[in-house]
Structures are given as structure tokens and as C-alpha cells.
Amino acid sequence: TSVYVGSSLPLSATASSGLEVTYEITSGNTLAEITREGDGYIFKALQEGTVTVAAKQSGNETYDSVAVSREFTILALNAQKVNWTQKADTMHVGDSYTFKAMSSASLPIAYRIIQGTDLVESTAKDGQLMVKALKAGEVTITATAEGDATHKPSESVPYSFIIVKKDQSISWQQCDTIYEGSSVILNAVASSGLAVSYEIAEGCEQYGQLITSGSMSELSATGTD
């Protein structure tokens, strides 16, 4: 009989007399243990190796004592590896992406954010990790496969990616000539939809003056050369 380290199985020997059977480990005592639970006995595998268990019935005034032995081979838990199958090197602020890792044993994956927890929102669902980028910076997530009766848990596999701000452009379609004493409402538009601010980059206040009120900016021509 083969069992894996960490697993348990009930012992089920019966005596033809109907008398109770007890159990004893006769070889490999450090590799396993037998405990009584309720009306039965449980064999628990602790370490890899071979264990011999004797099932005994001590007899009574009618029946003679009897014993039989059985070997149990305790196997080491199988290793498993985790690989990232869906990943992004770079995300932009505001974007969402679904990351996914898979186990070589097809066991469930647990995800954890170990760096940049304040930079993202994340939700694990259906074996995937859905991430929304909130702020720029570096994020590291890990994927770990759970163990089961025949596999030990995998090592945590980290993956890092960068969140960057989105590029934007400014569209400015406006006449570039105004007359002294007149003014014009400035109408530049950012592709991001964010407010555009203005400053006089060349010239001085003797030629023009910027007047800003709320979200509106106005250029007033005050003089010429």
C-alpha cells in the first residue's frame, strides 16, 4: 500500500472471531504513527520510507491469538511549478489587466501583492488576478499553488511590472494675431480632458496680459513694439 507524506488512512483489518483488532508499528516507527479515533485506528504518514504494521488479535478462552503484517510505502509529495501565463510588463494609470499563473499540477493559485499595494486595486477570481492601475510606480505580485494529498505547495513565484502615466497632447487651433486693445479667449484642449493652463513664454506684460477666471483664460493685447 502506498501513501503520501502527510496523508492519513483508516486501518480496517478484521478478525474472523469478531474480536477487536489492534495495531502496532513494528518497523519504521519514526516514519508514521497510529492513533485511535472513536472505534477505529488511523495510520498517518510522517516521512518518506517503508513502514511495517502488525494487526493483532490477542485471543480469548475460545480463540487463539493471531497477527498479520502489512508494509506501507510512504512517498514524498510531488513537487509542482508555477508559471505566469498572462502578464504585462507595463500598465498605464487607469488601465486594467488580468494576470494569470498556472500550476504544473493544475492546482489552485493564490495571488499576493507584496510591493506597491497602494498603486493598484486587485481582485482574484476564477484563478486569475484582475488589477486596476491607480498610480505610477512598481508593483510586485506573487503566485503560489496550493498543495493537496499528493503535491506539496509550490514556491512563490514573483512578477514585477511598471505603472506609468498616460501620454497626452494639446490641440490648439486659434488665430495667432490679435490687435492692440483687443482680447481673445484661449481654447487649447488636452487629449486627456484635463484643464489647460497658460503662461506668457515670450514677450512681457507690456505687450499682453493673461487673465484667468475659473477654467477660462483670456489673453489681452496691451501694446506693440
N, C-alpha and C positions, 0 to 999 in steps of 0.2 A: 504494500500500500504506500502510495506517495502522497505527501502533503507538503505545503509550503510553509516557510518560516512565518510565524505569526498567526497561522490558521489553527482552528480547533475542530475536532470531530468527536461525536459521541462513540463510546465503545459499547458494542452490542452483543457480546458473547452470551450464550445461554447454556445452562446445564440441562441434560436430559432428565435429571431428577426434579427439575423445577426449583432447586435451591439457588440462593443468591450467589452470583459470581463476583469475585473481587479481582483487582488488577494490581500489578507491580511491574515497575521498570527494572529489568534485570541487566540491561546493558545500555549505555548511553544516558546515564542518569542526568547529566548536565545539559542534555540537548532537548529535553522535553519534561513535562510534568503532567501528572494525572490528578484531577480534583473531582470531588464528589459534588454533584449539583442535583438536589432533590433526590429522586430514586435512581439516578444514573451516574455514570462516570464520563468525564470529558478529558480527552487527550489534547494537550496544547503543545504545538511545535515551537521551540525557542531558538534553536540553532541548527545550522546545516549539518547533516550526518545521518547515521543509521542508529535506530533505537529498537531494542527488543522488549516487548511487553508480554508478560505472562498473565493469562487469565486463569484464576484458581477457584476451585470449589473444595472446601475443606472436608466435606462429607459429614455424615452423622451416623447414628446407630444402624441405619439401613444401607446407606450408600458410602462407598469408599471415596477417598479424596481423589481429585484429578486436576491436572494442569496442562494447558496448551500454550504455546508461544507463537507470536507473530512479529515479523520485522516491519518497521515503518521507516521509509526513506524520506528524510526531510530535505527538501530542495530550497536553495536560495531563491529569493524573489527575483523575478526577471527585471532587468533594467529597461528603462524607456527614455526616449529622447524627445525633446520638443523643438519644433522648427516654426519660425514665423512664415506664414504663407501669404498674408496680406499686410503690407506695411508701407509707410510713406516716409521719405527722407525729410520732406519739408511740408509744413502746413502754413496757410495764411490765417491771420486773425479773422475770426468769424466763420471760418470753414469747418466742416465736419468730415470725419473719415472713420471707416470701420476697420479696425485692426483684427487680425485673426492668427492664432497659433494652433498647431495640431500636434498631438502626441503620436509617437510611433505605435503605441498600443491602443490608440483611439479612445483614450480615457478623457474625462472632462478636464478642462483647462481653467485654472484660477488666475485672474489678472490682478496686478497691483501697480499703482503709480508710486514710484519711490523718489522721483525728483520732478519738481515743477507742478506740485499738486494744486497750486493757486493759479496756474496758467490754463487749466482745462477743466471742462466738465466731462464726466465719463459715466457710461452705463454698460454693464456686462449683461449680455442676453444671447441665448442660443449659441453659446461657445465663442462669441465674438465680443470685442470691446469697442463700443461707439464713443468717439472722442470729439468734442467740440472745442476748438481753439479760442481762448478768451484774450490772452495777452501774449506778447512776444517773449521768447526765451527758449530754453532747452528743457525737454521732458524725457524722462526715462520710465519705461514700463517694463514689468517682468511678467513672464508666463510660466506657470508651473502646473504640471499634470498631477492629478491626484493618484494615489495608489489604490490597489484593490487586493483581492485574495492571492493573486499570482504576480503582481507587479509592485515594486516599491515606487514611492513618489519620485518624480524626476527632479533634477536640479533646476533652479530658477534660471530662466534664460532672459537676459535684459535686452531691451532695444531702445535706442535713443533717437529722437528726431528734433528738428528745429521748427519753432513757430516764428514767422516773420510778418511784419506789417505788409499790407497790400500796397502796391504802387497806385498812384493816382496822377491824373493830368488836369491841366486847366485849359478850358476853352474860353477865348476872349475875342469876340467879334464886335469891334467897336471902332468908330471913326477916330483917327488919331490926330485930328486937327480940331481945335476949338478956338473961339475968338475971345479976345480980352474982354473981361466983364461978364462972360457967359459961364455956364457950368454944365456938367454932364453927369448923369448917374452911371457909375461904373457897374458893368454887368458880367464880369468874369464868372464862370461856373466851373466848379471842381467835379470831376467824374465820380468822386465818392459821395457827392451830395453834401459835403461839409461846407461850412461857411468860409468864404474867401476874404482875406484881409489885404490891405493895400498900404504901401508906403511910397514916398517920393524917392526913387532911386537915383535920379539925376535931375539937376536943377535945384532951385531953392524956393523958399516961401515967397520971394518977391515975384515969382512967375506963377505960382499955383498954390492952392491950399486944399488939403483934404479935409472933408467934413464927414464924420461918421455918426449916424444916428441909428441905433439898434442894429439891424442887419444890412442897412443901406449905407453905401459910401458914395460921396459926391465929390468931384474934382471941380474947383472953381478957378478960372483963369484970372489972375490978379494983375498981370503985367507982361510986357515983352521986352526983348533987348532994345 
